[in-house]
């Protein structure tokens, strides 16, 4: 699974650095290093809606510290089991 987190200026202002750290920690905590490839990217579109994260070919917007746990559970963890 390839996970790309936008680190462009708009997403950076909206907290992409925190989302990157949350993702790195969650992947490590669940021992998914062999299944999840993390990367950074610039604008994925929908900048107004918050931090954008692309999982394989699907884009998700509005990811932040509050939405991250459910996002990770449904979009990453459930698909790696």
ABEGO torsion letter per residue (X at the ends): XBBBBBABAAAAAAGAAAAAAAAAAAAAAAGAAAABBBBBBBBAEGAAAEBBBBBEABBBBGBBAAAAAAAAAAAAAAAAX
